[in-house]
Amino acid sequence: MSTIIKREEQFCAHNYHPLPVVLVKGEGPLVWDENGREYIDMMSAYSAVSHGHRHPKIVKALEEQLSRLAIVSRSYYSDTLANFLQYACELLGYDKGLPMNTGAEAVETALKLARKWGYKVKKVPADKAEIIACRNNFHGRTIAIVGMSTEEQYRDGFGPFPAGFNIVPYGDIDALEKAITPNTVAFIVEPIQGEAGIMIPPAGYLKKCAELCKRHNVLLIADEIQTGLGRTGKRLACDHEGVSPDILVLGKALGGGVLPISLVLADNTIMSVLHPGDHGSTFGGYALAAAVGLAALKTLEEEKLAERAVVLGERLMKGLKTISHPAIRDIRGKGLMIGIEIDPKIIHGHDLAEKFLQHGILTKETHHVVIRLAPPLVISEELIDRAIEITKKVFSEVQ
């Protein structure tokens, strides 16, 4: 075992189960370990590295801003935040943005925003606001968020949880309608459930959700932390159905693979309920993050990364569909967000991820039964083809 792995096991809390590799360098869709071995990154840090490792435009923006100013907190104005937010709002069609750092922070922000809107605008009685979420959701790891999770491990030992969250089956529009009450202020949903195993709802589901929410004066919150910014072949996954959520939550890829940056977007009718002192973050929207976020969004557009995800995703899916093996139950996805569901009676997901690692591919299992294949959007056709051939070889070794 690597001495680095031994020391991390000794000094780091065991809240992860990493694969046995020590990575030291990355460039584009490739990474290298401490021994100089090359791997194709088919994880993209759960979409945080959608632009690839060390994208030159993003690194340049980072270095240039870092040479001038990094952070002064939101107690003052910087010369970068307005540029970032204006570009994001105009690109995605919203009046205002509220910058945060991690995806979980952004989700918490959206929940607070929805509740306050419910009390101030919808006139829900004090402390009676209800928010609906979906079964098998993954919106983060804070107390409130795991309180609306249906994954027992995420909840075990962390209660009591805040009240006001109702759960409905994912993809079931009738269940959603039945769950709405006069006190419902919002419905939060992932256009594709990533952590649940790349679960795609029935066609038209999001559009029906938007119509239902509008009819009942309920805010639609789209968590596009994993699916947003080109990953599924559109700028946003909601764009596949022409849906513009009332509150949009972005993260991961917004940081260009170099910083944690998240953003909550909404129109003035919703954002206006917040006043100075209601919400904040020392690092939220700091100068360095704003410069990087702007570069990440511009690069997404200039290099047509969403369009690349369509072409390369189809190529990857077509190649994967040629693999026939009893361990494979299903192959599903959209754009460059693909999951291979496996039979755990034949091979455990973690063991399969280790086999991929041995053959030069970085991936990870979800709930032991789904292998993710979601490379940086800058990956080449040649590397897609190599990944397909490696996947065939990996399954050929599974007995």
C-alpha positions in Angstrom: 0.0 0.0 0.0 1.2 3.5 -0.8 2.6 5.4 2.1 0.4 8.3 1.2 -2.7 6.1 1.4 -1.5 4.8 4.8 -1.1 8.4 6.1 -4.5 9.5 4.8 -6.1 6.5 6.4 -4.4 7.4 9.7 -5.2 11.1 9.8 -8.4 11.6 7.7 -11.9 10.8 8.9 -13.1 7.6 7.2 -16.2 9.2 5.6 -15.1 8.0 2.1 -14.0 4.7 0.7 -11.5 5.8 -2.0 -10.2 3.6 -4.7 -6.5 2.6 -4.1 -4.8 5.2 -6.3 -2.9 8.4 -5.5 -3.4 11.0 -8.2 -0.8 13.7 -8.7 -1.5 15.4 -12.1 -4.3 16.1 -14.4 -4.7 17.6 -17.9 -7.9 17.7 -19.9 -9.6 14.3 -19.6 -6.5 12.5 -18.3 -4.9 12.1 -14.9 -1.7 10.4 -13.7 -0.9 8.6 -10.4 2.3 8.9 -8.3 3.9 6.2 -10.4 3.3 8.0 -13.7 0.5 5.7 -14.9 -2.1 7.4 -17.1 -5.9 7.1 -16.6 -9.0 8.3 -18.4 -11.1 10.3 -16.0 -14.6 9.0 -16.5 -15.9 10.6 -13.3 -15.1 14.3 -13.7 -15.4 14.6 -9.9 -19.2 14.2 -10.2 -19.3 16.9 -13.0 -17.0 19.4 -11.2 -14.3 18.8 -13.9 -16.7 19.1 -16.9 -14.2 21.5 -18.5 -11.3 19.1 -18.0 -8.4 19.3 -15.6 -6.5 22.6 -15.7 -8.3 24.1 -18.6 -6.0 26.9 -19.8 -8.7 29.6 -20.1 -9.8 28.9 -16.5 -6.3 28.6 -15.1 -5.4 31.9 -16.8 -8.5 33.6 -15.2 -7.6 32.2 -11.8 -3.9 33.3 -12.0 -4.7 36.8 -13.3 -7.3 37.4 -10.6 -5.1 35.8 -7.9 -2.3 38.2 -8.8 -4.6 41.2 -8.0 -7.2 40.3 -5.3 -8.7 37.1 -3.9 -11.2 38.0 -1.2 -12.5 41.0 0.7 -15.9 39.4 1.7 -19.3 40.7 0.6 -18.9 43.6 3.1 -17.5 45.4 0.1 -17.9 45.4 -3.7 -15.3 43.8 -6.0 -14.8 44.5 -9.7 -15.5 40.9 -10.7 -18.8 39.8 -9.1 -21.1 42.0 -11.2 -19.5 40.8 -14.4 -20.0 37.1 -13.3 -23.6 37.6 -12.2 -24.7 39.6 -15.2 -23.3 37.0 -17.6 -24.9 34.2 -15.7 -28.3 35.9 -15.4 -28.4 37.0 -19.0 -27.2 33.6 -20.2 -29.7 31.6 -18.2 -32.6 34.0 -18.2 -33.0 35.2 -14.6 -33.0 38.6 -12.9 -30.7 37.9 -10.0 -28.1 35.4 -8.7 -27.0 34.6 -5.2 -23.5 33.2 -5.1 -22.4 30.5 -2.6 -19.6 27.9 -2.5 -20.7 24.3 -2.4 -23.8 22.7 -3.9 -25.2 21.9 -0.5 -24.9 25.6 0.5 -26.8 26.5 -2.7 -29.6 24.0 -2.0 -29.9 25.3 1.6 -30.1 28.8 0.1 -32.8 27.8 -2.3 -34.8 26.2 0.6 -34.5 29.3 2.7 -35.5 31.5 -0.2 -38.5 29.4 -1.0 -39.7 29.4 2.6 -39.3 33.1 3.0 -41.2 33.7 -0.3 -43.9 31.4 1.0 -44.4 33.5 4.1 -43.9 36.9 2.6 -45.6 36.5 -0.8 -47.8 33.4 -0.7 -48.8 34.2 2.9 -48.4 30.7 4.3 -49.0 30.8 8.1 -45.9 31.2 10.2 -43.7 28.0 10.5 -46.2 26.0 8.4 -44.3 26.0 5.0 -43.9 22.7 3.3 -41.4 21.7 0.7 -41.8 18.5 -1.4 -38.8 16.5 -2.5 -38.4 13.1 -4.4 -37.6 9.7 -3.1 -34.0 8.7 -3.7 -33.0 12.4 -4.0 -29.5 13.7 -3.4 -29.2 17.4 -2.7 -26.3 17.4 -0.3 -25.2 16.4 3.3 -26.4 19.1 5.7 -28.9 18.3 8.5 -31.9 19.8 6.7 -31.0 18.2 3.4 -30.4 14.7 4.8 -33.6 15.2 6.7 -35.5 15.0 3.4 -33.4 12.1 2.1 -34.7 8.5 1.9 -31.3 6.9 2.1 -31.1 5.5 5.6 -27.3 5.7 5.9 -27.4 9.4 5.1 -29.8 9.9 8.1 -28.5 7.4 10.6 -27.3 9.1 13.7 -27.9 12.6 12.5 -31.4 13.4 13.8 -33.6 15.1 14.9 -34.4 16.7 11.5 -36.2 19.9 10.7 -39.9 19.5 9.9 -41.7 20.7 6.8 -40.5 18.2 4.1 -42.7 15.8 2.2 -41.5 13.0 0.0 -43.0 11.7 -3.3 -41.9 9.0 -5.8 -39.6 10.4 -8.5 -41.3 10.7 -11.9 -44.8 10.3 -10.5 -46.8 13.5 -11.4 -50.0 12.2 -9.8 -48.2 11.7 -6.5 -46.8 15.2 -6.6 -50.3 16.7 -7.2 -51.7 14.7 -4.3 -48.9 15.9 -2.0 -49.5 19.6 -2.7 -51.4 21.5 0.1 -52.2 25.2 0.6 -48.9 25.4 2.7 -46.7 23.9 0.0 -44.1 26.6 -1.1 -41.8 24.6 -3.3 -41.0 21.3 -5.1 -37.3 20.5 -5.4 -36.2 18.0 -8.0 -33.2 16.8 -10.0 -33.9 16.6 -13.7 -31.8 13.4 -13.6 -31.1 11.8 -10.3 -27.3 11.3 -10.3 -26.6 9.7 -6.9 -29.6 7.5 -7.2 -28.0 5.8 -10.2 -28.5 8.1 -13.3 -32.3 7.8 -13.0 -34.2 9.5 -15.8 -37.8 10.4 -15.3 -40.5 9.7 -17.9 -40.6 12.0 -20.9 -42.5 15.2 -20.2 -42.2 14.8 -16.4 -40.4 18.1 -15.8 -42.8 20.0 -18.0 -45.8 18.6 -16.2 -44.2 19.4 -12.8 -43.7 23.1 -14.0 -47.3 23.3 -15.1 -48.6 21.8 -11.9 -46.4 24.1 -9.7 -47.6 27.1 -11.6 -51.2 26.1 -11.2 -50.9 25.7 -7.4 -48.6 28.7 -6.9 -45.7 26.5 -5.8 -42.1 27.3 -6.7 -40.2 24.8 -8.9 -36.6 24.4 -7.7 -34.3 22.6 -10.1 -31.2 21.1 -8.6 -28.8 21.2 -11.6 -25.6 20.9 -9.6 -24.6 17.7 -11.4 -26.7 17.9 -14.6 -26.2 21.6 -15.4 -23.8 23.4 -17.7 -23.6 21.1 -20.6 -23.4 17.7 -19.0 -26.6 16.2 -20.5 -26.2 17.8 -24.0 -28.0 21.1 -23.2 -26.9 24.1 -21.3 -29.3 22.9 -18.6 -31.0 19.5 -18.3 -34.3 21.4 -17.9 -33.8 22.7 -21.4 -34.6 19.3 -22.9 -38.3 20.0 -22.0 -38.2 23.7 -22.3 -38.7 24.2 -18.6 -37.5 27.4 -16.8 -37.6 26.6 -13.1 -38.5 29.4 -10.6 -35.3 28.7 -8.7 -32.2 27.3 -10.4 -29.4 25.8 -8.4 -25.9 25.4 -10.0 -22.6 24.2 -8.7 -19.8 21.8 -9.5 -18.9 22.6 -13.1 -19.4 26.3 -12.3 -16.1 26.2 -10.6 -14.3 25.1 -13.7 -12.6 22.3 -11.9 -10.5 24.6 -9.8 -12.7 26.1 -7.1 -16.0 25.3 -5.3 -18.6 27.8 -6.7 -22.3 27.6 -6.5 -25.1 29.9 -7.6 -28.9 30.3 -6.9 -30.8 32.1 -9.7 -34.3 33.5 -9.5 -36.4 36.5 -10.7 -36.9 39.6 -8.7 -40.4 38.5 -7.4 -38.6 35.8 -5.5 -35.2 37.3 -4.7 -36.7 40.5 -3.4 -37.8 38.8 -0.2 -34.2 38.7 1.0 -32.7 41.8 2.7 -29.2 42.5 4.1 -28.5 40.2 7.0 -31.1 37.5 6.0 -28.4 35.2 4.4 -24.7 35.3 3.6 -21.4 33.5 3.2 -17.9 34.9 3.8 -16.6 33.3 0.6 -19.8 33.4 -1.4 -19.2 35.4 -4.5 -15.6 36.4 -3.5 -13.5 38.1 -6.2 -11.5 35.0 -7.2 -14.5 32.8 -7.5 -16.4 35.3 -9.6 -13.5 35.5 -12.0 -13.3 31.7 -12.3 -17.1 31.3 -12.6 -17.3 33.8 -15.4 -14.4 32.1 -17.3 -16.2 28.7 -16.8 -19.5 30.0 -18.2 -17.8 31.7 -21.2 -15.7 28.6 -21.9 -18.8 26.5 -21.9 -20.3 28.7 -24.6 -17.2 29.4 -26.6 -16.2 25.8 -26.9 -19.8 24.5 -27.4 -19.3 21.9 -24.6 -23.0 21.1 -24.5 -23.0 20.3 -28.2 -19.9 18.1 -27.7 -21.7 16.2 -25.0 -24.5 15.3 -27.4 -22.1 13.9 -30.1 -19.7 12.2 -27.7 -22.5 10.9 -25.5 -24.2 9.2 -28.4 -20.8 7.7 -29.4 -20.2 6.4 -25.9 -23.7 5.0 -25.5 -23.7 3.3 -28.9 -20.4 1.6 -28.1 -21.6 0.5 -24.6 -24.8 -0.9 -26.1 -22.7 -3.4 -28.1 -21.5 -5.1 -24.9 -23.5 -8.1 -23.9 -22.9 -9.6 -20.5 -25.2 -11.1 -17.8 -23.8 -8.7 -15.2 -25.3 -5.7 -17.2 -28.9 -5.0 -16.3 -29.3 -1.6 -18.0 -27.3 1.2 -19.7 -29.0 4.6 -19.5 -28.1 8.3 -19.6 -28.3 11.5 -21.4 -25.4 13.3 -23.0 -22.2 12.5 -21.2 -24.0 11.3 -18.0 -24.3 7.6 -18.4 -24.8 4.8 -15.9 -24.3 1.1 -16.2 -26.5 -0.8 -13.9 -25.1 -4.2 -12.8 -26.3 -7.3 -11.1 -24.6 -7.2 -7.6 -25.0 -11.0 -7.4 -22.5 -11.3 -10.1 -20.1 -8.5 -9.1 -20.2 -5.7 -6.4 -20.0 -2.2 -7.8 -16.9 -1.3 -5.8 -15.1 -4.4 -7.1 -16.0 -3.5 -10.7 -14.8 0.1 -10.2 -11.4 -1.4 -9.1 -11.3 -3.5 -12.2 -11.8 -0.3 -14.3 -9.0 1.3 -12.3 -6.6 -1.6 -13.0 -7.3 -1.1 -16.8 -6.7 2.7 -16.7 -10.2 4.2 -16.2 -11.3 6.2 -13.2 -15.0 5.7 -12.3 -17.0 5.0 -9.2 -20.1 3.0 -8.3 -23.3 4.3 -6.9 -25.2 2.3 -4.3 -23.1 -0.7 -5.3 -25.1 -1.3 -8.5 -24.4 1.5 -11.0 -21.1 2.4 -12.6 -20.9 6.0 -13.7 -19.3 7.0 -17.0 -19.3 10.8 -17.1 -16.0 12.1 -18.5 -15.0 15.8 -19.0 -16.9 17.3 -21.9 -13.5 18.1 -23.6 -12.8 14.4 -24.1 -11.8 13.3 -27.6 -13.5 10.7 -29.8 -10.3 8.7 -29.6 -10.5 8.5 -25.8 -14.2 7.7 -25.9 -13.4 4.8 -28.2 -10.5 3.7 -25.9 -12.9 3.8 -22.9 -15.4 1.6 -24.8 -12.7 -1.0 -25.6 -11.5 -1.0 -21.9 -15.1 -1.4 -20.7 -15.5 -4.4 -23.0 -12.3 -5.9 -21.6 -13.3 -5.3 -18.0 -16.6 -7.1 -18.5 -14.9 -9.9 -20.4 -13.0 -10.6 -17.1 -16.2 -10.7 -15.0 -17.2 -14.3 -14.4 
